[in-house]
Amino acid sequence: MSTTEPKKATGNDESHGKNSYIMLNEFRRNDLLCDVTLVAEARPIACHKVVLMASSESFVTMFT
């Protein structure tokens, strides 16, 4: 896994969301904690359901 280390968040830190996204992407890129695989144009893409659901009502419906 790469050693991208976001700044530690403290309560009202505006960078918390961005840093969380960076870490989730690192997990995905290293196939850590991925719980679903999407296929687009015959290419498998490892994903986190929670990230997909947070960004699309369609995925909420699909996974619940």
N, CA, C and O atoms as a Maestro MAE file, in Angstrom:
{
 s_m_m2io_version
 :::
 2.0.0
}

f_m_ct {
 s_m_title
 :::
 protein
 m_atom[256] {
  # First column is atom index #
  i_m_mmod_type
  r_m_x_coord
  r_m_y_coord
  r_m_z_coord
  i_m_residue_number
  s_m_chain_name
  s_m_pdb_residue_name
  s_m_pdb_atom_name
  i_m_atomic_number
  :::
  1 25 0.843 -1.170 0.000 1 A "MET " " N  " 7
  2 3 0.000 0.000 0.000 1 A "MET " " CA " 6
  3 2 0.884 1.228 0.000 1 A "MET " " C  " 6
  4 15 1.912 1.250 0.677 1 A "MET " " O  " 8
  5 25 0.504 2.245 -0.744 2 A "SER " " N  " 7
  6 3 1.294 3.470 -0.765 2 A "SER " " CA " 6
  7 2 1.209 4.148 0.591 2 A "SER " " C  " 6
  8 15 0.331 3.839 1.397 2 A "SER " " O  " 8
  9 25 2.099 5.045 0.830 3 A "THR " " N  " 7
  10 3 2.166 5.664 2.152 3 A "THR " " CA " 6
  11 2 1.581 7.066 2.166 3 A "THR " " C  " 6
  12 15 2.096 7.948 2.854 3 A "THR " " O  " 8
  13 25 0.508 7.280 1.410 4 A "THR " " N  " 7
  14 3 -0.170 8.568 1.461 4 A "THR " " CA " 6
  15 2 -0.724 8.747 2.863 4 A "THR " " C  " 6
  16 15 -1.541 7.944 3.313 4 A "THR " " O  " 8
  17 25 -0.294 9.779 3.550 5 A "GLU " " N  " 7
  18 3 -0.758 10.001 4.912 5 A "GLU " " CA " 6
  19 2 -1.433 11.358 5.001 5 A "GLU " " C  " 6
  20 15 -0.758 12.385 5.077 5 A "GLU " " O  " 8
  21 25 -2.774 11.371 4.993 6 A "PRO " " N  " 7
  22 3 -3.461 12.646 5.123 6 A "PRO " " CA " 6
  23 2 -3.274 13.239 6.512 6 A "PRO " " C  " 6
  24 15 -2.991 12.534 7.481 6 A "PRO " " O  " 8
  25 25 -3.439 14.544 6.579 7 A "LYS " " N  " 7
  26 3 -3.361 15.246 7.859 7 A "LYS " " CA " 6
  27 2 -4.425 14.712 8.806 7 A "LYS " " C  " 6
  28 15 -5.549 14.438 8.383 7 A "LYS " " O  " 8
  29 25 -4.088 14.562 10.069 8 A "LYS " " N  " 7
  30 3 -5.051 14.097 11.065 8 A "LYS " " CA " 6
  31 2 -6.175 15.119 11.202 8 A "LYS " " C  " 6
  32 15 -5.924 16.319 11.310 8 A "LYS " " O  " 8
  33 25 -7.406 14.637 11.196 9 A "ALA " " N  " 7
  34 3 -8.574 15.513 11.311 9 A "ALA " " CA " 6
  35 2 -8.907 15.783 12.772 9 A "ALA " " C  " 6
  36 15 -8.750 14.919 13.635 9 A "ALA " " O  " 8
  37 25 -9.362 16.979 13.022 10 A "THR " " N  " 7
  38 3 -9.785 17.343 14.373 10 A "THR " " CA " 6
  39 2 -11.160 17.995 14.294 10 A "THR " " C  " 6
  40 15 -11.280 19.142 13.864 10 A "THR " " O  " 8
  41 25 -12.172 17.288 14.695 11 A "GLY " " N  " 7
  42 3 -13.523 17.832 14.784 11 A "GLY " " CA " 6
  43 2 -14.021 18.626 13.600 11 A "GLY " " C  " 6
  44 15 -14.694 18.069 12.732 11 A "GLY " " O  " 8
  45 25 -13.715 19.900 13.536 12 A "ASN " " N  " 7
  46 3 -14.244 20.787 12.510 12 A "ASN " " CA " 6
  47 2 -13.294 20.988 11.338 12 A "ASN " " C  " 6
  48 15 -13.473 21.927 10.562 12 A "ASN " " O  " 8
  49 25 -12.318 20.156 11.194 13 A "ASP " " N  " 7
  50 3 -11.322 20.275 10.134 13 A "ASP " " CA " 6
  51 2 -11.991 20.094 8.766 13 A "ASP " " C  " 6
  52 15 -12.584 19.049 8.498 13 A "ASP " " O  " 8
  53 25 -11.895 21.109 7.905 14 A "GLU " " N  " 7
  54 3 -12.536 21.054 6.586 14 A "GLU " " CA " 6
  55 2 -11.916 20.006 5.675 14 A "GLU " " C  " 6
  56 15 -12.551 19.575 4.712 14 A "GLU " " O  " 8
  57 25 -10.700 19.593 5.955 15 A "SER " " N  " 7
  58 3 -10.035 18.621 5.088 15 A "SER " " CA " 6
  59 2 -10.408 17.176 5.429 15 A "SER " " C  " 6
  60 15 -9.972 16.248 4.748 15 A "SER " " O  " 8
  61 25 -11.195 16.984 6.459 16 A "HIS " " N  " 7
  62 3 -11.528 15.615 6.889 16 A "HIS " " CA " 6
  63 2 -12.172 14.805 5.763 16 A "HIS " " C  " 6
  64 15 -11.760 13.674 5.508 16 A "HIS " " O  " 8
  65 25 -13.167 15.366 5.094 17 A "GLY " " N  " 7
  66 3 -13.841 14.642 4.015 17 A "GLY " " CA " 6
  67 2 -12.895 14.299 2.881 17 A "GLY " " C  " 6
  68 15 -12.911 13.180 2.368 17 A "GLY " " O  " 8
  69 25 -12.073 15.258 2.490 18 A "LYS " " N  " 7
  70 3 -11.113 15.024 1.412 18 A "LYS " " CA " 6
  71 2 -10.117 13.944 1.814 18 A "LYS " " C  " 6
  72 15 -9.817 13.050 1.023 18 A "LYS " " O  " 8
  73 25 -9.609 14.021 3.023 19 A "ASN " " N  " 7
  74 3 -8.650 13.023 3.487 19 A "ASN " " CA " 6
  75 2 -9.275 11.636 3.583 19 A "ASN " " C  " 6
  76 15 -8.625 10.636 3.278 19 A "ASN " " O  " 8
  77 25 -10.522 11.576 4.001 20 A "SER " " N  " 7
  78 3 -11.220 10.282 4.068 20 A "SER " " CA " 6
  79 2 -11.355 9.691 2.675 20 A "SER " " C  " 6
  80 15 -11.149 8.492 2.484 20 A "SER " " O  " 8
  81 25 -11.701 10.528 1.699 21 A "TYR " " N  " 7
  82 3 -11.825 10.061 0.322 21 A "TYR " " CA " 6
  83 2 -10.480 9.557 -0.201 21 A "TYR " " C  " 6
  84 15 -10.419 8.527 -0.872 21 A "TYR " " O  " 8
  85 25 -9.406 10.282 0.105 22 A "ILE " " N  " 7
  86 3 -8.065 9.867 -0.322 22 A "ILE " " CA " 6
  87 2 -7.744 8.477 0.231 22 A "ILE " " C  " 6
  88 15 -7.241 7.618 -0.492 22 A "ILE " " O  " 8
  89 25 -8.031 8.268 1.492 23 A "MET " " N  " 7
  90 3 -7.739 6.969 2.105 23 A "MET " " CA " 6
  91 2 -8.626 5.868 1.535 23 A "MET " " C  " 6
  92 15 -8.142 4.764 1.287 23 A "MET " " O  " 8
  93 25 -9.914 6.139 1.319 24 A "LEU " " N  " 7
  94 3 -10.789 5.134 0.712 24 A "LEU " " CA " 6
  95 2 -10.293 4.764 -0.679 24 A "LEU " " C  " 6
  96 15 -10.341 3.596 -1.066 24 A "LEU " " O  " 8
  97 25 -9.820 5.747 -1.429 25 A "ASN " " N  " 7
  98 3 -9.287 5.460 -2.760 25 A "ASN " " CA " 6
  99 2 -8.016 4.616 -2.668 25 A "ASN " " C  " 6
  100 15 -7.816 3.710 -3.477 25 A "ASN " " O  " 8
  101 25 -7.167 4.902 -1.700 26 A "GLU " " N  " 7
  102 3 -5.974 4.071 -1.488 26 A "GLU " " CA " 6
  103 2 -6.376 2.627 -1.157 26 A "GLU " " C  " 6
  104 15 -5.788 1.680 -1.680 26 A "GLU " " O  " 8
  105 25 -7.371 2.468 -0.294 27 A "PHE " " N  " 7
  106 3 -7.851 1.118 0.032 27 A "PHE " " CA " 6
  107 2 -8.331 0.421 -1.237 27 A "PHE " " C  " 6
  108 15 -7.999 -0.740 -1.480 27 A "PHE " " O  " 8
  109 25 -9.116 1.139 -2.047 28 A "ARG " " N  " 7
  110 3 -9.654 0.559 -3.280 28 A "ARG " " CA " 6
  111 2 -8.525 0.181 -4.230 28 A "ARG " " C  " 6
  112 15 -8.533 -0.914 -4.794 28 A "ARG " " O  " 8
  113 25 -7.567 1.064 -4.412 29 A "ARG " " N  " 7
  114 3 -6.459 0.800 -5.332 29 A "ARG " " CA " 6
  115 2 -5.643 -0.411 -4.898 29 A "ARG " " C  " 6
  116 15 -5.041 -1.089 -5.730 29 A "ARG " " O  " 8
  117 25 -5.624 -0.679 -3.613 30 A "ASN " " N  " 7
  118 3 -4.891 -1.824 -3.077 30 A "ASN " " CA " 6
  119 2 -5.804 -3.004 -2.767 30 A "ASN " " C  " 6
  120 15 -5.400 -3.958 -2.102 30 A "ASN " " O  " 8
  121 25 -7.038 -2.928 -3.256 31 A "ASP " " N  " 7
  122 3 -8.037 -3.988 -3.085 31 A "ASP " " CA " 6
  123 2 -8.240 -4.357 -1.616 31 A "ASP " " C  " 6
  124 15 -8.376 -5.533 -1.277 31 A "ASP " " O  " 8
  125 25 -8.260 -3.348 -0.751 32 A "LEU " " N  " 7
  126 3 -8.503 -3.554 0.675 32 A "LEU " " CA " 6
  127 2 -9.940 -3.172 1.009 32 A "LEU " " C  " 6
  128 15 -10.389 -2.072 0.687 32 A "LEU " " O  " 8
  129 25 -10.647 -4.073 1.646 33 A "LEU " " N  " 7
  130 3 -12.007 -3.841 2.129 33 A "LEU " " CA " 6
  131 2 -13.023 -3.577 1.019 33 A "LEU " " C  " 6
  132 15 -14.119 -3.087 1.290 33 A "LEU " " O  " 8
  133 25 -12.669 -3.897 -0.230 34 A "CYS " " N  " 7
  134 3 -13.635 -3.755 -1.322 34 A "CYS " " CA " 6
  135 2 -14.664 -4.869 -1.180 34 A "CYS " " C  " 6
  136 15 -14.318 -6.025 -0.939 34 A "CYS " " O  " 8
  137 25 -15.930 -4.505 -1.334 35 A "ASP " " N  " 7
  138 3 -16.968 -5.502 -1.105 35 A "ASP " " CA " 6
  139 2 -17.898 -5.699 -2.300 35 A "ASP " " C  " 6
  140 15 -18.912 -6.387 -2.190 35 A "ASP " " O  " 8
  141 25 -17.557 -5.099 -3.437 36 A "VAL " " N  " 7
  142 3 -18.332 -5.314 -4.653 36 A "VAL " " CA " 6
  143 2 -17.419 -5.019 -5.843 36 A "VAL " " C  " 6
  144 15 -16.515 -4.188 -5.760 36 A "VAL " " O  " 8
  145 25 -17.674 -5.712 -6.944 37 A "THR " " N  " 7
  146 3 -16.919 -5.459 -8.172 37 A "THR " " CA " 6
  147 2 -17.899 -5.084 -9.272 37 A "THR " " C  " 6
  148 15 -18.825 -5.836 -9.576 37 A "THR " " O  " 8
  149 25 -17.686 -3.914 -9.866 38 A "LEU " " N  " 7
  150 3 -18.472 -3.484 -11.019 38 A "LEU " " CA " 6
  151 2 -17.684 -3.858 -12.265 38 A "LEU " " C  " 6
  152 15 -16.456 -3.940 -12.231 38 A "LEU " " O  " 8
  153 25 -18.398 -4.086 -13.369 39 A "VAL " " N  " 7
  154 3 -17.732 -4.377 -14.631 39 A "VAL " " CA " 6
  155 2 -18.222 -3.367 -15.652 39 A "VAL " " C  " 6
  156 15 -19.422 -3.238 -15.891 39 A "VAL " " O  " 8
  157 25 -17.271 -2.647 -16.254 40 A "ALA " " N  " 7
  158 3 -17.586 -1.655 -17.278 40 A "ALA " " CA " 6
  159 2 -16.698 -1.927 -18.484 40 A "ALA " " C  " 6
  160 15 -15.472 -1.953 -18.371 40 A "ALA " " O  " 8
  161 25 -17.319 -2.127 -19.626 41 A "GLU " " N  " 7
  162 3 -16.584 -2.448 -20.851 41 A "GLU " " CA " 6
  163 2 -15.626 -3.610 -20.624 41 A "GLU " " C  " 6
  164 15 -14.467 -3.565 -21.037 41 A "GLU " " O  " 8
  165 25 -16.123 -4.645 -19.967 42 A "ALA " " N  " 7
  166 3 -15.396 -5.880 -19.670 42 A "ALA " " CA " 6
  167 2 -14.225 -5.681 -18.705 42 A "ALA " " C  " 6
  168 15 -13.383 -6.568 -18.563 42 A "ALA " " O  " 8
  169 25 -14.170 -4.537 -18.051 43 A "ARG " " N  " 7
  170 3 -13.083 -4.259 -17.099 43 A "ARG " " CA " 6
  171 2 -13.634 -4.285 -15.678 43 A "ARG " " C  " 6
  172 15 -14.513 -3.485 -15.356 43 A "ARG " " O  " 8
  173 25 -13.145 -5.184 -14.812 44 A "PRO " " N  " 7
  174 3 -13.623 -5.222 -13.424 44 A "PRO " " CA " 6
  175 2 -13.060 -4.045 -12.620 44 A "PRO " " C  " 6
  176 15 -11.893 -3.679 -12.762 44 A "PRO " " O  " 8
  177 25 -13.911 -3.465 -11.778 45 A "ILE " " N  " 7
  178 3 -13.506 -2.335 -10.934 45 A "ILE " " CA " 6
  179 2 -13.927 -2.651 -9.508 45 A "ILE " " C  " 6
  180 15 -15.119 -2.718 -9.209 45 A "ILE " " O  " 8
  181 25 -12.946 -2.846 -8.625 46 A "ALA " " N  " 7
  182 3 -13.235 -3.109 -7.220 46 A "ALA " " CA " 6
  183 2 -13.749 -1.826 -6.576 46 A "ALA " " C  " 6
  184 15 -13.213 -0.745 -6.817 46 A "ALA " " O  " 8
  185 25 -14.794 -1.953 -5.755 47 A "CYS " " N  " 7
  186 3 -15.433 -0.775 -5.161 47 A "CYS " " CA " 6
  187 2 -15.833 -1.030 -3.711 47 A "CYS " " C  " 6
  188 15 -15.848 -2.161 -3.226 47 A "CYS " " O  " 8
  189 25 -16.153 0.070 -3.048 48 A "HIS " " N  " 7
  190 3 -16.727 0.032 -1.706 48 A "HIS " " CA " 6
  191 2 -18.210 0.382 -1.836 48 A "HIS " " C  " 6
  192 15 -18.552 1.460 -2.321 48 A "HIS " " O  " 8
  193 25 -19.084 -0.517 -1.408 49 A "LYS " " N  " 7
  194 3 -20.523 -0.253 -1.502 49 A "LYS " " CA " 6
  195 2 -20.902 1.070 -0.852 49 A "LYS " " C  " 6
  196 15 -21.688 1.834 -1.412 49 A "LYS " " O  " 8
  197 25 -20.349 1.345 0.324 50 A "VAL " " N  " 7
  198 3 -20.735 2.550 1.053 50 A "VAL " " CA " 6
  199 2 -20.419 3.814 0.248 50 A "VAL " " C  " 6
  200 15 -21.181 4.779 0.299 50 A "VAL " " O  " 8
  201 25 -19.308 3.820 -0.491 51 A "VAL " " N  " 7
  202 3 -18.957 4.985 -1.309 51 A "VAL " " CA " 6
  203 2 -19.936 5.114 -2.473 51 A "VAL " " C  " 6
  204 15 -20.407 6.210 -2.776 51 A "VAL " " O  " 8
  205 25 -20.237 3.997 -3.120 52 A "LEU " " N  " 7
  206 3 -21.202 4.028 -4.217 52 A "LEU " " CA " 6
  207 2 -22.569 4.501 -3.729 52 A "LEU " " C  " 6
  208 15 -23.218 5.326 -4.373 52 A "LEU " " O  " 8
  209 25 -22.999 3.969 -2.581 53 A "MET " " N  " 7
  210 3 -24.308 4.332 -2.037 53 A "MET " " CA " 6
  211 2 -24.371 5.799 -1.623 53 A "MET " " C  " 6
  212 15 -25.416 6.437 -1.751 53 A "MET " " O  " 8
  213 25 -23.267 6.329 -1.132 54 A "ALA " " N  " 7
  214 3 -23.241 7.729 -0.704 54 A "ALA " " CA " 6
  215 2 -23.323 8.679 -1.888 54 A "ALA " " C  " 6
  216 15 -23.669 9.849 -1.724 54 A "ALA " " O  " 8
  217 25 -23.008 8.186 -3.073 55 A "SER " " N  " 7
  218 3 -22.999 9.080 -4.228 55 A "SER " " CA " 6
  219 2 -24.118 8.826 -5.226 55 A "SER " " C  " 6
  220 15 -24.216 9.534 -6.228 55 A "SER " " O  " 8
  221 25 -24.969 7.826 -4.975 56 A "SER " " N  " 7
  222 3 -26.031 7.531 -5.949 56 A "SER " " CA " 6
  223 2 -27.203 6.786 -5.307 56 A "SER " " C  " 6
  224 15 -27.032 5.726 -4.705 56 A "SER " " O  " 8
  225 25 -28.375 7.357 -5.447 57 A "GLU " " N  " 7
  226 3 -29.601 6.686 -4.974 57 A "GLU " " CA " 6
  227 2 -29.804 5.347 -5.668 57 A "GLU " " C  " 6
  228 15 -30.364 4.422 -5.080 57 A "GLU " " O  " 8
  229 25 -29.354 5.236 -6.912 58 A "SER " " N  " 7
  230 3 -29.493 3.971 -7.642 58 A "SER " " CA " 6
  231 2 -28.756 2.851 -6.930 58 A "SER " " C  " 6
  232 15 -29.258 1.730 -6.846 58 A "SER " " O  " 8
  233 25 -27.567 3.145 -6.416 59 A "PHE " " N  " 7
  234 3 -26.823 2.131 -5.678 59 A "PHE " " CA " 6
  235 2 -27.458 1.833 -4.329 59 A "PHE " " C  " 6
  236 15 -27.401 0.696 -3.862 59 A "PHE " " O  " 8
  237 25 -28.059 2.830 -3.697 60 A "VAL " " N  " 7
  238 3 -28.774 2.581 -2.440 60 A "VAL " " CA " 6
  239 2 -29.874 1.563 -2.694 60 A "VAL " " C  " 6
  240 15 -30.020 0.598 -1.944 60 A "VAL " " O  " 8
  241 25 -30.645 1.777 -3.748 61 A "THR " " N  " 7
  242 3 -31.724 0.854 -4.102 61 A "THR " " CA " 6
  243 2 -31.172 -0.531 -4.447 61 A "THR " " C  " 6
  244 15 -31.740 -1.548 -4.049 61 A "THR " " O  " 8
  245 25 -30.080 -0.563 -5.177 62 A "MET " " N  " 7
  246 3 -29.500 -1.834 -5.616 62 A "MET " " CA " 6
  247 2 -28.979 -2.667 -4.444 62 A "MET " " C  " 6
  248 15 -29.123 -3.889 -4.442 62 A "MET " " O  " 8
  249 25 -28.380 -2.016 -3.454 63 A "PHE " " N  " 7
  250 3 -27.706 -2.742 -2.387 63 A "PHE " " CA " 6
  251 2 -28.529 -2.920 -1.116 63 A "PHE " " C  " 6
  252 15 -28.069 -3.573 -0.179 63 A "PHE " " O  " 8
  253 25 -29.730 -2.357 -1.060 64 A "THR " " N  " 7
  254 3 -30.540 -2.528 0.138 64 A "THR " " CA " 6
  255 2 -31.814 -3.287 -0.155 64 A "THR " " C  " 6
  256 15 -32.616 -3.520 0.750 64 A "THR " " O  " 8
  :::
 }
 m_bond[255] {
  # First column is bond index #
  i_m_from
  i_m_to
  i_m_order
  :::
  1 1 2 1
  2 2 3 1
  3 3 4 2
  4 3 5 1
  5 5 6 1
  6 6 7 1
  7 7 8 2
  8 7 9 1
  9 9 10 1
  10 10 11 1
  11 11 12 2
  12 11 13 1
  13 13 14 1
  14 14 15 1
  15 15 16 2
  16 15 17 1
  17 17 18 1
  18 18 19 1
  19 19 20 2
  20 19 21 1
  21 21 22 1
  22 22 23 1
  23 23 24 2
  24 23 25 1
  25 25 26 1
  26 26 27 1
  27 27 28 2
  28 27 29 1
  29 29 30 1
  30 30 31 1
  31 31 32 2
  32 31 33 1
  33 33 34 1
  34 34 35 1
  35 35 36 2
  36 35 37 1
  37 37 38 1
  38 38 39 1
  39 39 40 2
  40 39 41 1
  41 41 42 1
  42 42 43 1
  43 43 44 2
  44 43 45 1
  45 45 46 1
  46 46 47 1
  47 47 48 2
  48 47 49 1
  49 49 50 1
  50 50 51 1
  51 51 52 2
  52 51 53 1
  53 53 54 1
  54 54 55 1
  55 55 56 2
  56 55 57 1
  57 57 58 1
  58 58 59 1
  59 59 60 2
  60 59 61 1
  61 61 62 1
  62 62 63 1
  63 63 64 2
  64 63 65 1
  65 65 66 1
  66 66 67 1
  67 67 68 2
  68 67 69 1
  69 69 70 1
  70 70 71 1
  71 71 72 2
  72 71 73 1
  73 73 74 1
  74 74 75 1
  75 75 76 2
  76 75 77 1
  77 77 78 1
  78 78 79 1
  79 79 80 2
  80 79 81 1
  81 81 82 1
  82 82 83 1
  83 83 84 2
  84 83 85 1
  85 85 86 1
  86 86 87 1
  87 87 88 2
  88 87 89 1
  89 89 90 1
  90 90 91 1
  91 91 92 2
  92 91 93 1
  93 93 94 1
  94 94 95 1
  95 95 96 2
  96 95 97 1
  97 97 98 1
  98 98 99 1
  99 99 100 2
  100 99 101 1
  101 101 102 1
  102 102 103 1
  103 103 104 2
  104 103 105 1
  105 105 106 1
  106 106 107 1
  107 107 108 2
  108 107 109 1
  109 109 110 1
  110 110 111 1
  111 111 112 2
  112 111 113 1
  113 113 114 1
  114 114 115 1
  115 115 116 2
  116 115 117 1
  117 117 118 1
  118 118 119 1
  119 119 120 2
  120 119 121 1
  121 121 122 1
  122 122 123 1
  123 123 124 2
  124 123 125 1
  125 125 126 1
  126 126 127 1
  127 127 128 2
  128 127 129 1
  129 129 130 1
  130 130 131 1
  131 131 132 2
  132 131 133 1
  133 133 134 1
  134 134 135 1
  135 135 136 2
  136 135 137 1
  137 137 138 1
  138 138 139 1
  139 139 140 2
  140 139 141 1
  141 141 142 1
  142 142 143 1
  143 143 144 2
  144 143 145 1
  145 145 146 1
  146 146 147 1
  147 147 148 2
  148 147 149 1
  149 149 150 1
  150 150 151 1
  151 151 152 2
  152 151 153 1
  153 153 154 1
  154 154 155 1
  155 155 156 2
  156 155 157 1
  157 157 158 1
  158 158 159 1
  159 159 160 2
  160 159 161 1
  161 161 162 1
  162 162 163 1
  163 163 164 2
  164 163 165 1
  165 165 166 1
  166 166 167 1
  167 167 168 2
  168 167 169 1
  169 169 170 1
  170 170 171 1
  171 171 172 2
  172 171 173 1
  173 173 174 1
  174 174 175 1
  175 175 176 2
  176 175 177 1
  177 177 178 1
  178 178 179 1
  179 179 180 2
  180 179 181 1
  181 181 182 1
  182 182 183 1
  183 183 184 2
  184 183 185 1
  185 185 186 1
  186 186 187 1
  187 187 188 2
  188 187 189 1
  189 189 190 1
  190 190 191 1
  191 191 192 2
  192 191 193 1
  193 193 194 1
  194 194 195 1
  195 195 196 2
  196 195 197 1
  197 197 198 1
  198 198 199 1
  199 199 200 2
  200 199 201 1
  201 201 202 1
  202 202 203 1
  203 203 204 2
  204 203 205 1
  205 205 206 1
  206 206 207 1
  207 207 208 2
  208 207 209 1
  209 209 210 1
  210 210 211 1
  211 211 212 2
  212 211 213 1
  213 213 214 1
  214 214 215 1
  215 215 216 2
  216 215 217 1
  217 217 218 1
  218 218 219 1
  219 219 220 2
  220 219 221 1
  221 221 222 1
  222 222 223 1
  223 223 224 2
  224 223 225 1
  225 225 226 1
  226 226 227 1
  227 227 228 2
  228 227 229 1
  229 229 230 1
  230 230 231 1
  231 231 232 2
  232 231 233 1
  233 233 234 1
  234 234 235 1
  235 235 236 2
  236 235 237 1
  237 237 238 1
  238 238 239 1
  239 239 240 2
  240 239 241 1
  241 241 242 1
  242 242 243 1
  243 243 244 2
  244 243 245 1
  245 245 246 1
  246 246 247 1
  247 247 248 2
  248 247 249 1
  249 249 250 1
  250 250 251 1
  251 251 252 2
  252 251 253 1
  253 253 254 1
  254 254 255 1
  255 255 256 2
  :::
 }
}
